[in-house]
Amino acid sequence: MIWKRSATLDALNAMGQGNMVGLLDIRFIRLGDDDLEATMPVDSRTHQPFGLLHGGASVVLAETLGSVAGYLCTEGEQQVVGLEVNANHLRSVRSGLVRGVCRALHVGRRHQVWQIDIFDERDRLCCTARLTTAVV
């Protein structure tokens, strides 16, 4: 297990109240030994003007997953901040839920690199993102 902090799905979901995570209804659904998953609805909150999932919303899901995973890999007063995020949008989504799966590529003392893959309800890869964080 890579996590240094103990957490529950209820506690992770409570962190989203009163901020963008809650506004977009991002919900953590799985906390594995070395991965973290969350869902996000594809609806009027996350659409772009042409009725497709907005690429920025996908990035919000990816950065949320990577940042929370990064926090879970720290101790005490340590925090993580995003340094760089990139995303490749591979398939459009019009409705339903998307599911993000976050896994560590590197968890160091000062930097972390997270791979986040986002799937549609048919389990097709829609977006792949990478987030680099700094531990402060």
Residue pairs with C-beta under 8 A, 6 or more apart in sequence:
1 33
1 34
2 33
2 34
2 73
2 104
2 107
3 31
3 33
3 72
3 73
4 72
4 73
4 74
4 75
5 71
5 72
5 73
5 74
5 75
7 31
7 72
8 31
9 28
9 29
9 30
9 31
12 28
12 31
12 68
13 27
13 28
15 21
15 68
16 22
16 26
16 27
16 64
20 60
21 60
21 64
23 45
24 40
24 41
24 45
24 46
24 57
24 60
24 61
25 40
25 41
25 45
26 38
26 39
26 40
26 60
26 61
26 64
27 38
27 39
27 40
28 36
28 37
28 38
28 68
29 37
29 38
29 39
29 99
30 36
30 37
31 37
34 103
34 104
35 101
35 102
35 103
36 65
36 68
36 69
36 72
36 101
36 102
37 65
37 99
37 100
37 101
37 102
38 61
38 64
38 65
38 99
38 100
38 102
39 97
39 98
39 99
39 100
40 46
40 57
40 60
40 61
40 97
40 98
40 100
41 96
41 97
42 53
42 93
42 94
42 95
42 96
42 97
42 98
43 95
45 57
46 53
46 54
46 57
47 53
47 54
48 54
48 55
51 94
52 92
52 93
52 94
53 92
53 93
53 94
53 98
53 126
55 87
55 89
55 127
58 87
58 89
58 98
58 118
58 126
58 127
58 129
59 85
59 87
59 129
61 98
61 100
61 116
61 118
62 85
62 87
62 100
62 102
62 116
62 118
62 127
62 129
62 131
63 82
63 85
63 129
63 131
64 100
65 100
65 101
65 102
65 114
65 116
66 82
66 85
66 102
66 112
66 114
66 116
66 129
66 131
66 133
67 80
67 82
67 131
67 133
69 102
69 104
69 114
70 80
70 112
70 114
70 131
70 133
70 135
71 79
71 80
73 104
73 107
73 112
74 80
74 135
78 135
78 136
79 135
79 136
80 112
80 133
80 134
80 135
80 136
81 133
81 134
81 136
82 131
82 132
82 133
83 111
83 132
83 133
83 134
84 131
84 132
85 129
85 130
85 131
85 132
86 129
86 130
87 127
87 128
87 129
87 130
88 127
88 128
88 129
89 126
89 127
90 125
90 126
90 127
90 128
91 120
91 124
91 125
91 126
91 127
92 126
93 120
93 126
96 120
96 121
97 121
98 118
98 119
98 120
98 121
98 126
98 127
99 118
99 119
100 116
100 117
100 118
100 119
101 116
101 117
101 118
101 119
102 114
102 115
102 116
103 114
103 115
103 116
104 112
104 113
104 114
104 115
105 113
105 114
105 115
105 130
106 112
106 113
108 135
109 135
110 134
110 135
111 132
111 133
111 134
111 135
112 132
112 133
112 135
113 130
113 131
113 132
113 133
114 130
114 131
114 132
114 133
115 128
115 129
115 130
116 128
116 129
116 130
116 131
117 125
117 127
117 128
117 129
118 125
118 126
118 127
118 128
118 129
119 125
119 126
120 126
